[in-house]
Amino acid sequence: MPGFELFGDLERKEVNDVLGNGVLMRYGFDGMRNGHWKAKELEKELENQLQVKHAQLVSSGTAAVSVALASAGIGSGDEVIMPTFTFVASFEAIMILGAIPVLVDIDDTLTLDPEKVKEAITEKTKAIMPVHMCGSMADLDALKDICSANNLILIEDSSQATGATYKGKPLGSIGDLGCLSLDFVKIITAGEGGAVLTNNEKFYRHADHYSDHGHDHVGNDRGAESHPFLGYNFRISELHAAVGLAQLRRLEEFVAIQKKNYSIIRDALSQIPEVTFRRVPEGGIESYSFLSFFLPDIDTTRKVINAFKTNGVDVCWHYYDNSWHYIREWGHLKNIKSLYPISQEVKEGLDYLQTKTFEQSDHFIGRNISCLIKMSWTEDEVIQRAEKMSAIIKENT
Ligand SMILES: *Cc1c(COP(=O)(O)O)cnc(C)c1O
């Protein structure tokens, strides 16, 4: 997945355009920039490739989630439903607004189980945020129906699934808002960065202003702009946008390389009766950034992942024992270890984390191994890797 694997002359050329005039900021300085507007160009490219009316670049994927929620008016005391299997960023992005993350079980798609989502809705629920983990997606039609029936906002965190589609539409373009990350390990990297995607004019305007101190961006005198509401600084720099622009133009090429490598490994593992694969919702096409599969039980899965490690099969994870992506090991969040006081309402809202168990999520994550698909592998390396993985799994099942 990481776009950095294929960093090269195309990326350098875009960065050099910016270095040539020294305007590292995305707004203003029109006379000095020799016509280079990398952030604006990248936003246009995102709109074209991801088929949305509006893209707003920000400083990170975490910022994208916070800005998306804020743009939809979600804040203090509001509940946002999200999955137990995610990246801590999605949780943090809700917390920073004083809103309450409500964790809900995943199913064999490794994303939100729509039935469990229904059970979690309360009077305080404002949004449902599926996180399209490891290159595939949640059942978006089912979640959309739940949102319509309950008057909720649908926000997609598609940070790990740029390039995947659902019923012909790019992920991130389907909900009321979509968020993506351009950090160093994502399929399209800018070094650091993120984007909010939306077809909603008002949400876009909010995101544009909110991510830049509330500036309305009217006219070309930054000092004279008005500020219709409070904002903060979540801006991306021109240097980062330049890298992202070169990378995004290569999205199709990147997905094709991943698909080729993914298919070789998947075909090999398909021969093993004990191996099953994550379910992709009907109408979905993965970005092939990861290959995720299930083994019969937790013990076998632990044995296999350890054997992978000792035999040099890298970039595979058993998230059950991992502290970044799964609720089980999130001690600092369960116990609300915060540097500063957290509101009583949020504390009470998170009380459930002390006692709630997620057996259904454990059932899937406990038996899941997800392997990153790299783009820099040669065909021989992929074939050897596939053979090695198969042999290890057979030995341990
Ligand atoms: C990477 C990631 C983010 C956050 O992105 P940053 O750009 O690193 O802040 C959010 N959600 C998910 C699922 C991610 O994988």
The ligand as a Gaussian input file, in Angstrom:
#p B3LYP/6-31G(d) Opt

LIG

0 1
 C       -4.301000       6.661000       8.867000
 C       -5.672000       6.661000       9.372000
 C       -6.294000       7.811000       9.905000
 C       -5.570000       9.066000      10.253000
 O       -4.708000       9.542000       9.382000
 P       -3.455000      10.491000       9.772000
 O       -3.264000      11.160000       8.457000
 O       -2.324000       9.588000      10.136000
 O       -3.873000      11.409000      10.829000
 C       -7.618000       7.756000      10.248000
 N       -8.318000       6.633000      10.108000
 C       -7.767000       5.500000       9.643000
 C       -8.610000       4.291000       9.482000
 C       -6.427000       5.466000       9.273000
 O       -5.886000       4.335000       8.839000

